[in-house]
Amino acid sequence: MIDRRRFLVGAVAAPATFHIVASCVLGKEGQTPPSGKLNLAGIGVGGQGGGLMREMGASENVGALCDVDHKYAARTFKLYPKAELFTDYRILLDKRKDIDAVVIATPDHMHAPITLAALRAGKHVYVEKPMAHSIHEARVMARVAKETGLVTQMGNNGHGGEGLRLTREWIQAGAIGKVREVHCWSDRPGKFWKQDLERPTDTPPVPPELDWNLWIGAAPMRPYHPVYAPRAWRGWFDFGTGAMGDMAIHNMDPAFYALDLGAPVAAEAQTSPLKKESFPSWQIITYHFAAKGDQPALKVIWYDGGKMPPRPQELEPERNLADNGIYFVGDKGVILCGGWAGAPRLVPESKMKDFQRPEKTIPRSIGHRAEWLRACKDRKPADAKAGFDYSGPYTEALLVGNLAVRLQKRIEWDSAAMKATSAPEAEPLIRKSYREGFGI
């Protein structure tokens, strides 16, 4: 929160440039500011971030926009002519003390450096999925969010949906008995982005509108190439987290939420032949979870790149599994859900006729992004249901699977110590190093 006296003194001494005063200055803590609007900054607004700003900017003030590629972000810039434009997020956070909250939609490798800088500057944060590029980052982000008391949200939009809540209510009510196995899948990467790549050897010139040094940010410097940016970064180890960070974060969420899974005790992977710097063209990752309470030990298995789970025995012959989804195998039946935490159905469909749906006991969301905006105004972090207290441990768990992929071996995981006990060589992947000026 900005100190009122320091802000007003600074305002008198500063040049006559007008900015909206941060709502946390004028509004009482825990109450909606007098204007009823947050002052937002968008960081990474050329692709997904542009859509986020259009949605949130419909109800809030967009005070600043930042992108390392002003051509790619031009459409969003034009929508908000009063917003101050930046290329470097560090300058934005240093200059614009009036910003209440930031919306971050950069490549994965910059999520933690920007998020942590924003939290330490007193800003609420919405960061696109996955919230972190490494397990250690997720742990630190959750800790700092708790320490600051600021409102956070990871951008897995299905977490605000009806399907996620119904799935938990049905499973907790015993609709299929004790769950023993869960299968989750996606058709990506496929046509959406390329993986299984070698580093290019040619070095085309950097486009004049792109600040390549800032795009590289925390990662080791390498020459520019369009095989990385824009939109092509997700399959590269240095910049993305592959299909786990793009789609498992959506499609596996019902399992973690409905079953309170916590951290896996082990993970192993089958993959296509692995290149030195990019994720494989396909992978099957098996996570092992210990028994907890009355929940028996179980496996959660992830498939991507064209690999699919076995058909549930109960699935009707004329039905096929969709391109994205999840199904739960219990002692008494199967629940099948659509991708992005979609609506659950018993399998076969005929079971739905006599199914006595349990009472809806979980509070419903006003919308994944809307609930974050409201929580920011009310200064109630717990009201953002994909805040870092939930999304941090969830992201950590998913990224254990990436360790198995990268090292091509079974990972025995000690979450409390944040160590792969079977693979000491995993340490640099768990705790990254950072280029100077972009650390956490």
Phi, psi and omega in degrees: 000140181285136175289125188298316183295313180298322181295314184291321176297316179297324181293324179292321184280342186280162173299162186281060174257123186272131170228150173294132180288137182303139181297334180289344176280316187266336181264150176287145180301134180087004180233154175296134180299159183305323181287339184075004182235142171276152173260108188260151167236136175255131179237113188087079192239017182276326182247251178305322180298328177296318177296321178297318181292324178295320179291310184284329179291348177291336181241344184240170177272131176262104186267335183206148178226140183223132174204145180280349180233097186288339175287315180295328182267002189302321182299317179291319178304318183293332181289339185230073185297340180272350180286139175282137185259140180225159171251328184250119181299331181293322178291319177303308184294328179286323186274317190264078179292344183279352182287132178274320190209149179240148178242119190245125180217056178265177167304156188306322188293346179255000181300310184292312180303318182286316180301312183293323175298320180292315179299317181290341174270004176086022182256139168294154186225130163247118180237136181297159177285150348285151184295338185218160178262344179218163180296315180299319178303314181299320180296315181293318181299317178295320180295315182292323176300317179293317181296321183278338183071016180276163184269128180234157176204133171268142188276054168260094195301329181296344181293341176267004189270168178291323183302317181299316182290318177299318181300315179296316181298318180294314182292317180294334177278357177084025184302328179235017181075202180286130181278130181249337187204144178226136178240131182226147185203164175209151176280354181275158006291313176047235183279354187278322172202164184262143172229188180059050187242151169260152179298132179293153181260340178279157184229079178296158181293150176288129177303141185299334182275356184254129172269097187292325178300317179286328177296314177298318174053243186286342185281161174300140181295141173212162180295149176297146169201142179294353175289349177256315190219147352276162169072355186253010190277341196298330183273358181266133183306318185292338189241329186234185178233017177067206183292337179297317180281338181269312188241325176299326179301331175273305194283338177268351183303319178302325179293313182293322182284314185289329186252000181051052192293320185072212185272143173288159174263345179196159175210145177219156187222143164250137182214166165292165180308134188267129174278170187291326190234004182220157180292157183288165180290333174211158178205150171234117184244127178251120177260138178247128180241135180286159174299146181212119183062231178266007177270120179290166173303145181209167176246141170240123188243129182250139180229138173208179178066029180101347175282143183229153176287164174296148177295134173301138182302329183279350183291134181300143184303327183278354182260144175241154173290142180287176181294332180223142178172188180205142169224147182253132177252115179246177179297333186241011178155192185229138169247130180245131180236152174287170177294166180058040180058048182285179186295140179276152172217144172286150179240130000286167183302332181300335179293339181293335184299317184257006184288124176272101184294133180290163178298144176280106185254345183268129177304138180274152182271148173280000183129141189302314181278323179297323181291327176293315179301314179296318180297323177298315181295322180274351183055049180236088183305326183292343180279349173265104195283347172251031174298171188292342176295328174268310189288334178297301178300325179295314179296318177306312183300314180298319184288343171299324176298322178294330174298317179296323178292310184297320185265351177057044178205162177292135178254120169268121193248127173251098186293319182301319179272351184054053182223143170269099188292338179268357187210080178301337179290353178282347188306315179294340177275329179285314179241103184285163165258160187227147175292145183304133179095353184228026183279183181244000000 
